[in-house]
Amino acid sequence: MSQQIIVVNEASGPGCLVRVLWFVLVGWWLGLIVSGVAWLLVITIILLPLGLMMINKLPAVMTLKPASQRVQVVEQGDTMVVSQVEEQQRSFLVRALYFVFVGWWFCGLWMATAYTFVILLVTIPIAFWMYDRVPAVTTLRRY
């Protein structure tokens, strides 16, 4: 019996050309607006869940990147069993304290830096890498 964890896309999403056109025509400026609104919602605390939802969707907003999920594949004889894997999160208290003292301001700084990298064009890959990690920077979310 062997076991491995792999990352799969939930949906194939649009092709590379469509994603590039989306980013050039819409994604770069819409990403800035969504980033700003999401950060403002995050710092209100009351609307924090909505802000975090928007932050989680930033890669899709900017580049139409499809969401991915982690699955575990276990072979049992002739049968393969596939199940979703949830990453174990740090305790709520640790994540809440991190957010209160570091996460809210570091998230704003991180997104501003990522957007600066978008505008510089040459550093776009670094910017997309940074946008993928905004939830972890904000609340120590593991994924």
N, C-alpha and C positions, 0 to 999 in steps of 0.2 A: 504494500500500500504506500504510494508516494503522494506527497502533498506539496503544492506550491501556490503562492499568492501572485496574481497578476493584475494589472490595471487594464480595464477595457472601457471603451467609449459606450455610453448609453445609446447614442445616436451617431450616425456617421457625419451628420452636419453638411453644410455646403462645401463645395470644392475650394481649393486654394485660391483660384482666380477670383471667385465671388468674395471670399474673405478679405483678400487684398483690396479689392475695389470698395468693399464696405468700409474698411479701415480708412482708406484715402478720402472717401467722400463723406463719411458719416462718423465713423468710430473715434477718430482722434478728438473731435470737438464734443461729441456726445459723452465720451469717457470723462472728459474734464468736468462737464456739468454733473454727471452722475457721481463722480468722486466727491465733488464739493457738497452736493446735497446729502450724500451718504454720511460724510464726516459731520456735517451739521446735525443730522439726525442722531448720530452716535453720541455726540457730546450733550444732547438733551437728556440722556438717560431714559426718559419715558419712551422715546421712540427708538431706542437702541436696537430692538429686534428688527425693525424695518430697515434701519441703517446697515445692520450686519447682513441682512438679506441682499441689499443693494451691493454691498461690498463683495459678497460671494458671487454675484452675477457680473462683476466688472469685466472679466475676460470675455464673456459672451457679448456684452454690450460693445466692447471695443473691437473685437475681431470675429464675432460669431463662433467662438470656440465652443464645441460641444462639451457638456459635463462628462466627467469620467467617474468611475467607481472602482473600488477594490473588491475583487472576488477571490474566493478560495476554491481551488479545484482539487478534489480528492478522488483518486482512482480506487474503486472497490471492485476488483475482478474485471469484468467486462464493462462495468458501468462507471461513468464519471459523474460525480456529484458536485454541483456548483452552488456556492452560497456566498452571500454578500458579507464582507468583513468590515466591521465598524472599528475604527481606531480608538483605543482607550484614551480618554481625555484626562487631563489633570483635574484635580478636585475643583469644585465650583468656587470655593473660598480662595484658592490660589489664583484662579483665573479672574475672579472679581477684584481682588487686591491688585493684581497686575494691571487690569484695565484702569482702575481708579488712579494709580500712581504713575503708570507708564503708557499703557495702551492707547488712550485717547489722543495724547499729543504725538506719540511716536507714529501712530497711524497717519495723522495729517502730514507729518514730515516725510514719511515713507511714500505716500501717494504723490506729494508734491515733487519729490525727487524722481519718482517713476515717470511722472508726466514730463518733467524736464528732459529725461532720457528719450521720451517719445519725440519731442520737438527737435532734439539733436540728430535725429534720423539714424545716424551710425550706431547708436546705442539702443535701438528699438528692441533687440532681443533681450537685453538686460531689463528694459522697462517691462516687457511682458512677463519675464521671470518674477520681477518684483510685484506686479499686479496679482499674479497667482498666489503670492504669499501674504497678501494684505490681511486675510482673516487670522493668520498665525501671529502677525505683528500686532494686531488689535487685541486679541483675546487669548493668545497662546493655543489656538485651535490646532489640533493635530489632524492631518489628513493624508 
